[in-house]
Amino acid sequence: MALSIFKEEFSKKEVTNKLGDFFPVITGKKDANIAKGGEYPFFSCSQNISYTDNYSFDARAILLAGNGDFNVKIFNGKFEAYQRTYVLIPNNDEHFGYLYYAIKYFLNDITSGHRGSVIKFITKGQIEHFDIFMTSNKEKLFLFNSFVENIANNNKEIDKLSNIRDTLLPKLLSGETSVNQAAK
């Protein structure tokens, strides 16, 4: 639904800005081998999220994988990022949801000029210089932020349930606990 609203809004406009007008384009600084478990999410170019003991960012961010499958994620809180993951923190939080959907909607266009023959990658400049329309409609901005907030809350709930499953399942299978004990 959000992508169709975005498409409708964007297709009516002719005036554009550059994505780089809305946030600094920065990358994480950590190597992938630091993800050995821990409290804080570690965002790499993988679809899967790993965890680490340290964090470099404490923000509401759009995370764009800079190589591989070029996926887009959102996160709000303390986290770490891989050196080829772009961490996009909007200058104006009101634009967060809209920018997330813009990047998601235009991801194939943003990454179409990728480089690399074995491992595809995109550059900071490709992101910064990509043309985008930013709506001034406050109601639509609020709507996109609501969608993003719901996604973030659902992702947190999924993580909690996955952790419960991953903790209980081995105990149930080994006989360490029973269904009756787990329900208490």
C-alpha positions in Angstrom: 0.0 0.0 0.0 2.7 2.5 1.0 4.6 1.8 -2.3 1.5 2.5 -4.3 0.9 5.8 -2.5 4.5 6.7 -3.1 4.2 5.9 -6.8 1.1 8.0 -7.1 2.7 11.0 -5.3 6.0 10.8 -7.2 4.5 10.4 -10.7 2.7 13.8 -10.4 5.8 15.8 -9.8 8.5 17.3 -12.0 10.7 19.1 -9.5 13.4 16.9 -8.0 16.2 17.1 -5.4 19.1 14.8 -4.9 19.0 12.1 -2.3 22.1 13.6 -0.8 20.2 16.8 0.0 18.3 14.9 2.7 21.0 13.1 4.6 24.8 12.6 4.7 25.7 9.4 3.0 28.0 7.5 5.4 29.1 3.9 5.8 29.7 1.7 8.7 33.4 1.1 9.5 33.4 -2.5 10.8 34.5 -5.7 9.2 32.0 -8.5 8.9 34.0 -10.8 11.3 33.0 -8.6 14.3 29.5 -10.1 14.3 30.0 -12.9 16.9 26.9 -12.5 18.9 26.0 -9.8 21.3 23.3 -7.2 22.2 23.4 -4.8 19.3 22.2 -5.5 15.7 25.0 -5.6 13.1 23.8 -4.7 9.6 25.8 -6.0 6.8 24.9 -6.4 3.1 23.1 -9.7 3.9 19.3 -9.9 4.4 20.0 -11.4 7.8 20.9 -9.4 10.8 23.8 -10.5 13.0 24.7 -9.2 16.5 27.8 -7.7 18.2 28.8 -6.4 21.6 29.5 -2.8 20.4 27.7 -0.1 18.5 28.7 3.0 16.6 25.3 4.4 15.8 22.3 5.4 18.0 19.8 6.7 15.5 16.7 6.1 13.4 18.3 5.0 10.1 17.8 3.7 6.7 20.3 1.0 5.9 21.3 0.3 2.3 23.5 -2.6 1.4 26.3 -1.3 -0.7 27.1 -4.6 -2.4 25.6 -8.0 -3.2 21.8 -8.0 -3.2 21.3 -4.3 -2.4 18.6 -4.6 0.2 17.1 -1.8 2.3 16.3 -2.0 6.0 15.2 0.4 8.7 16.3 0.5 12.4 15.8 2.8 15.4 18.2 2.4 18.2 21.8 1.4 18.9 23.5 -0.6 16.1 26.6 -1.4 14.2 27.2 -1.4 10.4 29.5 -3.1 8.0 31.9 -1.0 6.0 29.9 -1.5 2.8 26.5 -0.7 4.4 25.3 2.8 3.9 23.8 4.4 7.0 21.3 7.1 6.0 20.1 9.3 8.8 17.7 12.0 7.5 18.5 15.6 8.4 14.7 16.0 9.0 13.1 13.1 10.8 9.7 14.1 9.2 11.1 12.8 5.9 12.2 9.4 7.3 9.3 7.2 6.1 9.1 8.9 2.7 12.8 8.5 2.1 12.7 4.9 3.1 9.9 4.2 0.5 11.7 6.3 -2.1 14.9 4.3 -1.8 12.9 1.0 -1.7 10.8 2.0 -4.7 13.8 3.2 -6.8 16.4 0.7 -5.5 16.8 -0.9 -9.0 17.3 2.5 -10.5 19.8 3.6 -7.8 21.8 0.4 -8.2 21.5 0.1 -12.0 24.8 1.7 -12.5 26.5 -0.7 -10.1 30.2 -1.5 -10.5 32.2 -4.7 -10.1 32.1 -7.8 -12.2 32.2 -10.4 -9.4 30.6 -8.6 -6.5 28.4 -5.8 -7.6 28.6 -2.6 -5.6 27.3 1.0 -5.6 29.1 4.1 -4.6 28.4 7.0 -2.3 28.0 9.3 -5.3 25.4 7.1 -6.9 23.2 7.5 -3.8 24.0 11.2 -3.2 23.2 12.2 -6.8 20.1 10.2 -7.4 17.1 12.5 -8.3 14.1 12.3 -6.0 11.0 14.3 -5.4 10.2 15.3 -1.8 6.6 15.9 -1.1 5.6 18.9 1.0 2.3 17.3 2.0 2.5 16.9 5.8 -0.3 14.4 5.8 1.5 12.1 3.4 4.7 12.5 5.3 2.9 11.5 8.5 1.3 8.5 6.7 4.7 7.2 5.5 6.2 7.6 9.0 3.3 5.6 10.4 3.9 2.8 7.9 7.6 2.7 8.9 6.8 2.8 12.6 4.5 -0.2 12.2 7.2 -2.1 10.2 9.8 -1.3 12.9 7.4 -2.5 15.7 6.6 -5.7 13.8 10.4 -6.4 13.2 11.1 -6.0 17.0 8.3 -8.4 17.8 9.6 -10.9 15.3 13.1 -10.6 16.8 11.7 -11.2 20.3 9.6 -14.2 19.2 12.6 -15.6 17.3 14.8 -15.3 20.4 12.2 -17.1 22.5 11.9 -19.9 19.9 15.7 -20.2 19.7 16.0 -20.4 23.5 13.1 -22.8 24.2 13.3 -25.2 21.2 16.7 -26.7 22.2 15.5 -27.1 25.8 12.3 -28.7 24.7 14.1 -31.1 22.3 16.7 -32.1 24.9 14.1 -32.7 27.6 15.6 -30.0 29.8 12.1 -28.4 30.0 8.6 -29.5 29.0 5.7 -27.7 27.4 4.1 -27.4 30.8 7.2 -25.8 32.4 7.6 -23.4 29.4 4.0 -22.2 29.8 4.5 -21.1 33.4 
